Amino acid sequence: MSPAIRKLLNVVIYALILCAGLFVGFTIFDRILMPAYTRAGGKISIPDVTGVSLEESEKIARDGGFEFRIMREEHSDSIPEGHVISQRPEPGSPAKKGRRISVVVSLSAATAPVPELAGIHFRAAQLLIEKAGLNPGEIIPEHSDSIEKEKVLYSEPPAGEELYLGSKVDLYVSMGSETGLVKVPNFMGQLLADAKELARQEGLFLAVQYRKIPSVPENTVYRQGTDPGALVERGNSIFVIVARPKEN
């Protein structure tokens, strides 16, 4: 055999030995060393399934060697229905194969109808709005000849409209009639300053006469010329007798 042929044969033999060695080494690593490493505590990253559909997220988890379960369902305004809102463990955290991935799945966004609020006191209306899972918005005053003062004329959005939970509902509230008849308040027993403010709120004025009344605290309304509850024209003056301040 010539030296050239012998040299070529040696190269072929060495190449075959190298390939065989690589094959045997890979087989040992894949079938013996890697399983032993995994059993000894080898970990891989948890896949990120947030925002993914339920079907696809389960496939991703199981293909990665993890268990999968739905922890609970929640309403969401930002995540489409049937998609994952959040997961445990967190995406990217190390875990052994077989670890369970628990997810929270989105339901459709929760809504509530605007309650019927017309004709009730605005504070009671605000409580009903909150009870429905909505938020009270602005109070917008308007004059009304038919709805009593501080009662709701209507809401915006109107009653019955479906809103996302937490949405605001504005109330249009009666200030009473701009002109016409009003009921006279009971001013007796009130300090003059408070009585004047109450009269102003009703569109009335007080005509004050001071008298010395020992049994009544100073600056307190003792009597009024028009009975409480009587109907008078807005803008009228109500005569009142007030205890004179004590002289120094």
Secondary structure, DSSP 4 states (H G I P E B T S, - for coil): --HHHHHHHHHHHHHHHHHHHHHHHHHHIIIIIHHHHHHTT--EEPP--TTSBHHHHHHHHHHTT-EEEEEEEEE-SSSPTTBEEEEESPTT-EE-TTPEEEEEEEEPPPEEEPPP-TTSBHHHHHHHHHHTT-EEEEEEEE--SSS-TTBEEEEESPTT-EEETT-EEEEEEE---SSSEEEPP--TTSBHHHHHHHHHHTT-EEEEEEE--TTS-TTBEEEESS-TT-EEETT-EEEEEEEPPPP-
